[in-house]
Amino acid sequence: MPRRLLPLGRRLFEGLGFRLVVLLTIALLPIGLIAVIQNNRVVSEAQRSAETALLGLTSESVAGERTLKHTKQRPPTRLGAPAL
């Protein structure tokens, strides 16, 4: 059957352009999946790093209060000796 007499849909699927699009899609799909997976890992690592930094800043900010609290909880002393 001559090409001109084929239905439009069938002509589209037999062309070189369609084959090239399918080939490139199949070739690039794994690369895209790898990129998405790596991006998710980087985002997770950045979030963990931010959480760790926040915990460190919180610990530093309460260090003075913690020291003050521990000094007030020491037993009273009289002339350098513990009071009994």
C-alpha positions as CSV (number, residue, x, y, z in Angstrom):
1,M,0.0,0.0,0.0
2,P,1.5,3.4,-0.9
3,R,2.5,5.6,2.0
4,R,0.0,8.3,1.1
5,L,-2.9,6.0,1.4
6,L,-2.0,4.8,5.0
7,P,-4.0,6.3,7.8
8,L,-2.5,9.3,9.5
9,G,-1.8,7.5,12.8
10,R,0.0,4.7,11.2
11,R,2.2,7.1,9.1
12,L,3.3,8.8,12.3
13,F,4.4,5.6,14.0
14,E,6.5,4.4,11.0
15,G,8.6,7.5,10.5
16,L,12.2,8.1,11.4
17,G,11.3,11.0,13.8
18,F,9.1,8.7,15.8
19,R,11.7,6.0,16.0
20,L,14.3,8.6,17.1
21,V,12.0,10.0,19.8
22,V,11.4,6.5,21.2
23,L,15.1,5.6,21.1
24,L,16.1,8.8,22.9
25,T,13.4,8.4,25.5
26,I,14.6,4.9,26.3
27,A,18.2,6.0,26.4
28,L,17.7,9.0,28.6
29,L,15.2,7.5,31.1
30,P,17.8,5.7,33.3
31,I,19.9,8.9,33.4
32,G,16.8,10.9,34.6
33,L,16.0,8.3,37.2
34,I,19.6,8.4,38.6
35,A,19.5,12.2,38.7
36,V,16.2,12.1,40.7
37,I,17.6,9.5,43.2
38,Q,20.8,11.5,43.7
39,N,18.8,14.7,44.2
40,N,16.8,13.0,46.9
41,R,19.9,11.8,48.7
42,V,21.5,15.3,48.6
43,V,18.3,16.8,50.0
44,S,18.2,14.3,52.8
45,E,21.9,14.8,53.7
46,A,21.4,18.6,53.7
47,Q,18.4,18.3,56.0
48,R,20.4,16.0,58.4
49,S,23.2,18.5,58.4
50,A,20.9,21.4,59.2
51,E,19.3,19.5,62.1
52,T,22.8,18.7,63.5
53,A,23.8,22.3,63.2
54,L,20.6,23.4,65.0
55,L,21.2,21.0,67.8
56,G,24.8,22.3,68.2
57,L,23.6,25.9,68.3
58,T,20.9,25.0,70.9
59,S,23.4,23.2,73.1
60,E,25.8,26.2,72.9
61,S,23.0,28.7,73.8
62,V,22.0,26.8,76.9
63,A,25.5,26.0,78.1
64,G,25.6,29.2,80.3
65,E,22.3,28.5,81.9
66,R,23.3,24.9,82.5
67,T,26.5,26.0,84.2
68,L,24.6,28.5,86.4
69,K,22.1,25.8,87.3
70,H,24.8,23.4,88.4
71,T,26.6,26.0,90.5
72,K,23.4,26.8,92.4
73,Q,22.8,23.1,93.1
74,R,26.1,22.6,95.0
75,P,25.8,22.0,98.7
76,P,26.4,25.0,100.9
77,T,30.0,25.4,102.2
78,R,31.2,27.2,105.3
79,L,34.8,28.4,105.4
80,G,35.7,26.1,102.6
81,A,34.5,22.9,104.3
82,P,31.1,21.4,103.5
83,A,28.4,22.1,106.0
84,L,27.0,19.1,107.8
